Amino acid sequence: MTADSYLVLRCDGDDCHAETHWPVRFEPHTHRELRRLVKQRDGWRFTRDGRDLCPEHA
């Protein structure tokens, strides 16, 4: 039996509980690739200090 893992990003904005993920398995499994995909798809932003921000806080 095998199991897949799915990466999840959570918004680092104040009092925000938003999170995003990619709905299907993709290669390679890296947060960098996930950030690139959700930036294009959903409008998430990533700051130079390493915070992930949902479109509402971007």
C-alpha positions as CSV (number, residue, x, y, z in Angstrom):
1,M,0.0,0.0,0.0
2,T,1.3,3.5,-0.8
3,A,0.2,6.9,0.2
4,D,0.6,10.3,-1.5
5,S,1.4,13.5,0.3
6,Y,0.0,16.8,-0.7
7,L,1.6,20.1,0.2
8,V,-0.5,22.8,1.8
9,L,0.2,26.6,2.1
10,R,-1.4,28.6,4.9
11,C,-1.7,32.4,4.9
12,D,0.6,34.2,7.2
13,G,-1.6,37.3,7.3
14,D,-3.0,38.6,10.6
15,D,-5.9,36.4,11.9
16,C,-6.2,34.6,8.6
17,H,-7.0,30.9,8.3
18,A,-6.9,30.6,4.5
19,E,-5.0,27.8,3.0
20,T,-4.4,26.4,-0.5
21,H,-3.1,23.3,-2.1
22,W,-2.9,21.8,-5.5
23,P,-5.8,19.4,-6.1
24,V,-3.7,16.7,-7.9
25,R,-0.4,15.1,-7.4
26,F,2.4,16.7,-9.3
27,E,6.2,16.3,-9.6
28,P,8.4,17.6,-8.2
29,H,6.9,17.9,-4.7
30,T,8.4,21.2,-3.5
31,H,6.9,24.2,-1.8
32,R,8.6,26.4,-4.4
33,E,6.7,24.6,-7.2
34,L,3.4,24.8,-5.3
35,R,4.0,28.6,-4.7
36,R,4.5,29.1,-8.4
37,L,1.3,27.2,-9.3
38,V,-1.0,28.9,-6.8
39,K,0.4,32.4,-7.7
40,Q,-0.7,31.8,-11.3
41,R,-4.0,30.1,-10.4
42,D,-5.2,31.9,-7.3
43,G,-3.2,35.1,-6.9
44,W,-1.3,34.2,-3.7
45,R,1.8,36.3,-3.0
46,F,5.1,35.4,-1.4
47,T,7.2,38.0,0.4
48,R,11.0,38.2,0.5
49,D,10.9,37.4,4.2
50,G,9.3,34.1,3.5
51,R,5.6,34.8,4.3
52,D,2.8,33.3,2.2
53,L,-0.2,35.6,1.7
54,C,-3.6,34.8,0.4
55,P,-5.1,37.2,-2.2
56,E,-7.0,39.0,0.5
57,H,-3.8,40.0,2.3
58,A,-1.5,40.2,-0.7
